Amino acid sequence: MIEFISSNRHKFVEIKTRMDECNLGITWVRMKYEEIQADTTEEISLDSAKKLSSFRGKPFFLEDTGLYITSLNGFPGPYSSYVSKKLGNQLVLKLLDDERSAVFLTVLTYWDGRSFFQFSGKLEGEISLVERGKNGFGYDPIFIPKGKDLTLAEMTVEEKNEISHRSRALNKFIEFLRTNGMP
Amino acid sequence: MIEFISSNRHKFVEIKTRMDECNLGITWVRMKYEEIQADTTEEISLDSAKKLSSFRGKPFFLEDTGLYITSLNGFPGPYSSYVSKKLGNQLVLKLLDDERSAVFLTVLTYWDGRSFFQFSGKLEGEISLVERGKNGFGYDPIFIPKGKDLTLAEMTVEEKNEISHRSRALNKFIEFLRTNGMP
């Protein structure tokens, strides 16, 4: 069993749903961990994993996701979770005009007990004009993936998992585990 | 000479102006340092100072300043510098309606070679309707201190220093140095 470290239940549900489909067991370690301020999600996630590895005995992975809005120079990026909590979707919508393209980026960092590995997944799309849908969390109600009509919050977990940034990173990780074996 | 560690020239100028008036010498160490993500400026600043103290030989101080906008639940708070860079004042103005009160908070952390000391300073005020003034930096053009008509960016360094959050924290620090002696 690999440990997934996160304080976010929604992330755990999405990841467990996909891991179950692949018959891979994970344990949820519900905790917050230290994150530095940095420009890239890769850097923040690797730093956190290194700190966690110094006191956790078993292999684990964690994931960090950011929404990068083009017209806002990539804001909220690495601070997506803070901004979501403080401003919420209504105020984020208020910041936008006609140019609404955005990218969701997930970086998953895995520690196998000795080394660190990173897997990333991207989802391009645009910010909707209004919030729509009750599923998912965070920015899901205002994000419409490219080529779709629904926001991520109007999809089921399974539908979201078919295309999402998080599942794309996760699929690379699962492929890695299949090639290199479970820890 | 105490070292002031910061990548921000404006902060150095304000602090040096005030220290000069008190005949206290400082050296500017122009560098960026690691900051964690946390809810309070105190926590972030103390963590940075602890990390810096592990490899710097001489006494130093650093300062962290955040703008806490009431109607935005304290946003941008600890991420003021990031938000200023990414959004800028125009977009911050777009987030606000009638309720415009805000607080500037500076936390100064000093390491005397053995222990850590923190000094804080606050400035209450409100966010202006438009940007005004060319002095200062960051949110100065949109912040009107309580009881004043001018924004901080419409004041000279000396005028700003008479009332600012930064100089209030600094004055406590100077008082401390006078009582306990320069390192």
Boltz contact constraints between the chains, C-beta under 6 A:
constraints:
  - contact:
      token1: [A, 34]
      token2: [B, 36]
      max_distance: 6.0
  - contact:
      token1: [A, 35]
      token2: [B, 37]
      max_distance: 6.0
  - contact:
      token1: [A, 36]
      token2: [B, 34]
      max_distance: 6.0
  - contact:
      token1: [A, 36]
      token2: [B, 36]
      max_distance: 6.0
  - contact:
      token1: [A, 37]
      token2: [B, 35]
      max_distance: 6.0
  - contact:
      token1: [A, 37]
      token2: [B, 37]
      max_distance: 6.0
  - contact:
      token1: [A, 73]
      token2: [B, 86]
      max_distance: 6.0
  - contact:
      token1: [A, 75]
      token2: [B, 86]
      max_distance: 6.0
  - contact:
      token1: [A, 75]
      token2: [B, 87]
      max_distance: 6.0
  - contact:
      token1: [A, 79]
      token2: [B, 79]
      max_distance: 6.0
  - contact:
      token1: [A, 86]
      token2: [B, 73]
      max_distance: 6.0
  - contact:
      token1: [A, 86]
      token2: [B, 75]
      max_distance: 6.0
  - contact:
      token1: [A, 87]
      token2: [B, 75]
      max_distance: 6.0
  - contact:
      token1: [A, 91]
      token2: [B, 95]
      max_distance: 6.0
  - contact:
      token1: [A, 95]
      token2: [B, 91]
      max_distance: 6.0
